[in-house]
Amino acid sequence: MRVLILLAMVLSFHSASAEVFKCIGKDSKTVYQAKPCQTSDKTVQLDIQANEAQEAAAKAKLEALQNEQEAAKVAKQEAERRDAILKNQTESTNALKQSAIAQQQQVEAEQRQAAALERQAQQSNNRVLIVAPPAALPVMPAPVTTEILR
């Protein structure tokens, strides 16, 4: 915005040789205008001439301000780029941390499961099976066979 105002001022130096009238009203207020005064008691015509040295200095100052503004813009873009990279790195680091935590929790769950299975296996190995002795079977008499002797 400052650059635009300064640019307008520099461009106005070219038209600075126009007539300017200083009008002092009855209430002692001073007004500058491009037309001759109509209702004032005192009119003074000002002769304003462009000064080449001032115009060159103003142009140099304008160029310096434009260069400074461009450098600030580039620096701002670079800072925004660095901030974006840092943000991405932070997000990536956080994601990796979350992944590591999840993997650690999974490992711990697997360890708990393995321990539970081991306890279960030990309990099944320590079980005592009680087997009842076989009951005595009734003895059956041998079948009687009659053979005919010949």
MONOR-V222797 format. One line per field, one symbol per residue. burial: # if it has 16 or more other C-alpha atoms within 10 Angstrom, else .. A space follows every 10 residues. Layout:
burial->???
This chain:
burial->.....##..# ..#......# #####..... .....##..# ....#..... ....#..##. .#...#.... .......... .......... .......... .......... .......... .......... .......... ..........
